[in-house]
Amino acid sequence: MDAIEEGFEVFVSGNDKPFGAVRRIARHGGGELVIYVENAGDFTVSREAVAAVRAQKVMLDPAKLDKRLRDAIRHAHDAEDPSI
């Protein structure tokens, strides 16, 4: 968790397209992350959901995310224009 910084892009393990970014890090208590998900807003993620951190990218384990967050991730890019 010490390697994670605000602004790092966030991915689901096994997917190379980011869906959001780290907005805040709670360094006390459980060390939760607040992650902004495109088109959905902020979500709190436990440190147990972090699968890896490398090259300023946070990879999350989808099996450790709640259904509401998984649904938001699936729709993070819905507003994008596919012709761009």
C-alpha positions in Angstrom: 0.0 0.0 0.0 2.9 2.4 0.6 3.7 2.2 -3.1 0.2 3.4 -4.1 -0.2 7.2 -4.7 -3.1 9.4 -5.5 -3.6 9.7 -9.2 -2.4 6.2 -10.1 -4.6 4.5 -12.7 -6.7 1.5 -11.6 -7.2 -1.7 -13.6 -8.9 -5.0 -13.0 -6.3 -7.8 -13.2 -6.2 -9.3 -16.6 -7.5 -6.2 -18.3 -5.2 -3.6 -19.9 -7.8 -0.7 -20.0 -7.9 1.5 -16.9 -11.4 2.2 -15.5 -10.5 5.0 -13.0 -7.9 6.4 -10.7 -6.9 6.5 -7.0 -8.4 9.5 -5.4 -7.4 9.0 -1.7 -5.6 6.6 0.5 -6.5 6.0 4.1 -3.1 5.3 5.7 -4.7 4.6 9.1 -7.0 1.8 10.1 -7.7 -0.6 7.2 -5.7 1.3 4.6 -8.7 1.5 2.2 -8.5 3.3 -1.1 -11.0 5.7 -2.5 -11.1 5.1 -6.3 -12.9 7.2 -8.8 -14.6 5.1 -11.4 -15.4 6.8 -14.7 -19.1 7.5 -15.2 -19.9 6.2 -11.6 -18.1 8.2 -9.0 -16.1 7.3 -5.9 -15.9 3.8 -4.4 -14.0 2.5 -1.3 -11.9 -0.5 -1.9 -10.1 -2.6 0.8 -6.4 -3.3 0.7 -7.2 -7.0 0.3 -8.6 -6.3 -3.2 -5.2 -4.9 -4.5 -3.6 -7.7 -6.5 -0.5 -5.8 -7.6 1.0 -2.3 -7.9 3.6 -1.5 -10.6 4.5 1.3 -13.0 2.0 3.7 -11.3 -0.8 1.2 -11.9 -3.0 -0.5 -9.3 -4.4 -3.9 -10.3 -7.5 -5.1 -8.4 -8.7 -8.6 -8.0 -12.2 -8.7 -9.3 -13.2 -11.6 -7.1 -12.6 -9.3 -4.1 -14.8 -6.4 -5.3 -18.5 -6.0 -4.4 -21.1 -6.3 -7.1 -21.9 -2.6 -7.3 -18.3 -1.8 -8.0 -17.9 -4.6 -10.6 -21.1 -3.3 -12.4 -19.6 0.2 -12.4 -16.3 -1.0 -13.8 -18.2 -2.8 -16.6 -19.9 0.4 -17.6 -16.9 2.8 -17.0 -16.4 3.3 -20.8 -20.0 3.4 -21.9 -20.0 7.2 -22.6 -16.9 7.0 -24.8 -17.2 7.5 -28.6 -16.0 4.3 -30.2 -15.0 6.1 -33.4 -12.3 8.0 -31.6 
